[in-house]
Amino acid sequence: METSRKTFIAACTGMLNHGIVMAVLGALLPSVIARYGLANADAGSLFIQLTIGILIGSLLFGPVVDRYGYRWITIISVLMLSAGFFGIAWAPTVLWLNLSLLITGIASGNINGSTNAMVSDISEGRRGSGLSFLGVFFGLGALSVPLLLGLLLDSFSYEWIILGIGCYFLVSIIYFFSVPYPSPTQPKSFPFRDALSLFRERALMLFGFILLVQAAMETSVSGWAATLFIEGLGVDGNLSVLILSLYWAGLIVGRLLAGIAMARYSGTAILWGSLSMAMAGLLLMILSASPVPAATGLFLTGFGQAAVFPVFLAFTGDTYRDLSGTAFSIIFVVSLPGGMFGPWLTGLLADLVGLRYALLAVPVGLILLGLLLKFTRPEEQKRGDLTGVD
C-alpha cells in the first residue's frame, strides 16, 4: 500500500507539471502577442508547435514504458521541461520560442501519457476514480499558472516567473528518483505485432476520436478565454489571467466529484451530466455582455468538461491491460491533433468573424460528442468486439 501511495504521489506530481505546461501558453498569450507583435492567427500557430511536441512524446512513451518501465523516461522528461521553460523565458525571437515550445511539448507528452498509464497499472478495479483524482492535479497545475501570473505580473515580468517555474521542475526531480515504479508489462521483448493490431481496434480509435474533439474544445477555451475577456469585455490584462483560473478551478472541482461519483455511477451517466453542464457554461460565457456572468460560465465550462478524459482513459485501461502503455500512447496520439488545431482554427476564425463568434464552434463540438455518446456504449466495448481482432 505504501509503495502504491508513493507511486501515485509521483504520478500526481508529474501530472501537476503537465497541467502547468498546458495552461502556460494560454495564460501568456496576451503578453506574447504584445512582445512579438503577433496577429491572432500567428499566435494560434504557437499552439501547433507545443502540440506537435506533445504528439511526439505521446507516440514515444507507450512502447518505452511497456518495455523498460517508467523511471528514466519520467526523470529525463522533467529535465526537458525545465530546459523548455528556460527557453520560453529567454527566447529572443519567435523561432526560438517555437523551438522551446517543441521541447516542452515532447517532455510534457511523455509525462502525461506515462503518469496516466502508471495510475492505470496500479489502480486495478478502481481505474476511473484513480484517473479522475490524478486529473485533479492536472487542474491544480493549470490553475497555478494564471494565478501566479495574475498575482505577480505587477511586480515581475512574465519571463522571470517562467524561469521560476523552470527551477521548480528541476527541484521536483529529486522525488522522482526516490519512488518505486510499476514493472514493465513486456520486460523481455516488445510485441510489435500485438501493438500494431491495436490500430485495428475500432473501440480504441473511437475513444481517441472522442478525446480529439474534447482536446480541441479544452485548448480553444483555455487558450483564448483570457483574450476574450480583454477584447470582448474590456477586462484588464492581469485580471483576465486571474479570471482564466476559474476554468481550471472548475476542472478541479469537476474531477474531484467525478472521482467520487465513479464509485457509484456509470461513466456514461456521468458524461451526460458533464456535457450538459459544459454546454450551459459555454453559452453563458460566449453570449454574456458583462464579465461576471461570463466568468461564471467559464467556471461551469471547466466543471462540465472535467470528466471526459478520465472516463475514456478508464475505459481504455480496462480494455487493454496487457499493453496499457501502448494503448494510452495510441489514444493520446489520435486525440492530440484536436489540441493542435483547435486553438489555431479559433485564431483563424477570430480574424475573420471576431473571437466571440469563433468560440461558438466549441458548443458545436459538444453536440458532436453527445451524438457520439448516444450511438455508442463505451462501457460495453471489449477488445476485438468491433473488429474481429483476437
Secondary structure, DSSP 8 states (H G I E B T S, - for coil): -HHHHHHHHHHHHHHHHHHHHHHHHHHHHHHHHHHHT--HHHHHHHHHHHHHHHHHHHHHHHHHHHHH-SHHHHHHHHHHHHHHHHHHHH-SSHHHHHHHHHHHHHHHHHHHHHHHHHHHHH-TT-HHHHHHHHHHHHHHHHHHHHHHHHHHTTTS-HHHHHHHHHHHHHHHHHHHHHS-----SSSS---HHHHHHGGG-HHHHHHHHHHHHHHHHHHHHHHHHHHHHHHTT---HHHHHHHHHHHHHHHHHHHHHHHHHTTTS-HHHHHHHHHHHHHHHHHHHHH-SSHHHHHHHHHHHHHHHTTHHHHHHHHHHHH--TTHHHHHHHHHHHHHHHHHHHHHHHHHHHHHH-HHHHTTHHHHHHHHHHHHHHT--GGG--TTTTT---
